[in-house]
Amino acid sequence: MSKVVITQVRSTIGKPKRQKDTVIALGIKKLNRPIEKEASPQVLGMIKKVKHLLKVEEK
């Protein structure tokens, strides 16, 4: 499976609780800290829901 590098570039302040929970579920702890995840359908679906807060790069 391929991997993706996810970086949060916008804050979750003022966003709905579901979006905040999705960012936490992806394992993102702080802004501008990249994390690497397997590109499973579940992860890609979560990324799609909060894509306006993230920068995603394929590895």
C-alpha positions in Angstrom: 0.0 0.0 0.0 1.2 3.5 -0.6 1.8 6.1 2.1 0.7 9.7 2.5 2.3 12.5 4.4 -0.2 14.6 6.2 0.4 18.1 7.6 -2.1 20.3 9.3 -1.8 23.8 7.9 -4.9 25.5 9.3 -6.3 25.6 12.9 -9.3 23.7 14.1 -10.4 26.7 16.3 -14.0 27.6 15.5 -14.5 24.4 13.4 -17.3 21.8 14.2 -16.5 19.2 16.8 -16.6 16.4 14.2 -13.8 18.0 12.2 -11.7 18.5 15.4 -12.3 14.8 16.2 -11.3 13.7 12.7 -8.0 15.6 12.9 -7.3 14.0 16.2 -8.2 10.5 14.9 -5.7 11.0 12.1 -3.0 11.3 14.7 -2.2 15.0 14.2 -1.1 16.7 17.3 0.3 20.1 16.3 0.2 22.5 13.3 3.0 22.0 10.7 4.1 18.6 12.1 4.0 16.0 9.3 2.9 12.5 10.0 3.0 9.5 7.7 0.1 7.1 7.3 -0.8 4.1 5.1 -3.3 5.2 2.4 -6.2 3.0 3.4 -9.7 3.8 2.4 -10.5 4.8 6.0 -7.6 7.2 6.2 -8.4 8.7 2.8 -12.0 9.2 3.8 -11.0 11.1 6.9 -8.6 13.2 4.9 -11.3 14.1 2.4 -13.6 15.3 5.3 -11.0 17.8 6.5 -9.0 18.5 3.4 -9.4 22.3 3.8 -7.2 22.0 7.0 -4.5 19.7 5.7 -1.7 19.5 3.1 -1.4 15.9 1.8 1.5 14.5 -0.2 1.9 11.0 -1.6 5.1 9.3 -0.7 
